[in-house]
């Protein structure tokens, strides 16, 4: 009897320990904890720490709180102008409603990845099919990402998740028409470059013509100003001469200097012979000075 009692006591202690350990669970910072009872969610713990649940009748399902990444498979899409392209996406998503996530997707990240892959493919197909190939290429980057992300989120909220971003890793052309498209793009860029070059040359010529006109006007104005200054200087010069030789003695001296200047100018080259009229001013000065007998 004593031995049987010890066994029963040991079993009771083991059951109590199991129940005690089963009554506590830990929630991490990057998790939600959904407490299930008879297949239904009775509560969701959103804060981290040590939590308590009823042992044996309640279970805990952990749901990711952090952003998840889903690398979707590359797929063919058709543009509005019936051009085929290959889009390769990845999707960032997160749980926004843990209860709805657990009810619709059984709290399974694998099922959530499947749903986001479908939503991403449909959104990519819808957006690219509404644009021409040139428009798709021009919108690559943040604009195209924003449009696809917005479209992908239209119905995904029914599963308690949100697509944070759907980014296109690569958007390429099928091998059979890639070369032709590249050649057309190169040709278009060359045409644009030629147009810019022509506009630049026309603008440069316009600037040169305007500069030449301004230079011509400035030169004409400078010549005009120089002529005015020269005339004014000549006028002042003549005025000064008139003031300097305003008496007969000074006037005669001035005439003498002018005659000598004229004589000097005439004595150029090899011929030093000067023929003067006896009544000329210079002849009178020379005879008067006794230079000639």
KARA-V700027 format. One record per run of one state. SS is the DSSP state (helix for helix, strand for strand, loop for the rest). FROM is the first residue (numbers start at 0). LEN is the number of residues. If there is no record, write none. Layout:
BEGIN
ss:SS from:FROM len:LEN
ss:SS from:FROM len:LEN
END
This chain:
BEGIN
ss:loop from:0 len:1
ss:helix from:1 len:21
ss:loop from:22 len:1
ss:strand from:23 len:4
ss:loop from:27 len:3
ss:strand from:30 len:7
ss:loop from:37 len:2
ss:strand from:39 len:6
ss:loop from:45 len:3
ss:strand from:48 len:4
ss:loop from:52 len:5
ss:strand from:57 len:7
ss:loop from:64 len:3
ss:strand from:67 len:4
ss:loop from:71 len:3
ss:strand from:74 len:4
ss:loop from:78 len:5
ss:strand from:83 len:12
ss:loop from:95 len:2
ss:helix from:97 len:8
ss:loop from:105 len:3
ss:helix from:108 len:21
ss:loop from:129 len:3
ss:helix from:132 len:7
ss:loop from:139 len:2
ss:helix from:141 len:18
ss:loop from:159 len:1
ss:strand from:160 len:13
ss:loop from:173 len:1
ss:helix from:174 len:70
ss:loop from:244 len:3
ss:helix from:247 len:19
ss:loop from:266 len:14
ss:helix from:280 len:9
ss:loop from:289 len:4
END
